[in-house]
Amino acid sequence: MSGLDESDRPADRFDSARRTVLQHDDGGTCLQCADGSCRQQAWAIEELKKHPGGLLLLQQLELLNPSNQPTQEGQPR
């Protein structure tokens, strides 16, 4: 998406973040990648951390340390 076409709908942000993370899985890159780092990938990981499904995807791709997961109130660690 370009800056003019970006959607602020949560579902669109989630989908964009999901696609970004999957693109970078196993060493993939995108147009934003530079010098071994990617601001788009960093944004995508932070965006996915906001959603239960995103947390699950990050765990499956081993991009999230299980000890750093946020816990829901009242849930044992």
RABELGI-V531246 format. One record per backbone hydrogen bond with DSSP energy under -0.5 kcal/mol. CO is the residue of the C=O (numbers start at 1). NH is the residue of the N-H. E is the energy in kcal/mol with one decimal. If there is no record, write none. Layout:
co=CO nh=NH e=E
co=CO nh=NH e=E
This chain:
co=2 nh=5 e=-0.5
co=2 nh=6 e=-1.1
co=9 nh=13 e=-2.3
co=10 nh=14 e=-2.7
co=11 nh=15 e=-2.3
co=12 nh=16 e=-2.5
co=13 nh=17 e=-2.6
co=14 nh=18 e=-2.8
co=15 nh=19 e=-2.6
co=16 nh=20 e=-2.2
co=17 nh=21 e=-2.5
co=18 nh=22 e=-2.4
co=19 nh=23 e=-2.3
co=20 nh=24 e=-1.7
co=21 nh=25 e=-0.7
co=22 nh=25 e=-0.6
co=24 nh=27 e=-1.2
co=25 nh=28 e=-0.9
co=30 nh=33 e=-1.2
co=32 nh=39 e=-0.5
co=34 nh=37 e=-2.0
co=37 nh=34 e=-3.0
co=38 nh=42 e=-2.1
co=39 nh=43 e=-2.5
co=40 nh=44 e=-2.5
co=41 nh=45 e=-2.3
co=42 nh=46 e=-2.0
co=43 nh=47 e=-2.6
co=44 nh=48 e=-2.6
co=45 nh=49 e=-1.6
co=47 nh=50 e=-1.3
co=48 nh=51 e=-1.7
co=51 nh=55 e=-2.7
co=52 nh=56 e=-2.0
co=53 nh=57 e=-2.1
co=54 nh=58 e=-2.6
co=55 nh=59 e=-2.2
co=56 nh=60 e=-2.6
co=57 nh=61 e=-2.2
co=58 nh=63 e=-3.3
co=58 nh=64 e=-0.8
co=59 nh=62 e=-1.4
co=64 nh=66 e=-0.5
co=65 nh=68 e=-2.1
co=66 nh=69 e=-1.2
co=72 nh=75 e=-2.3
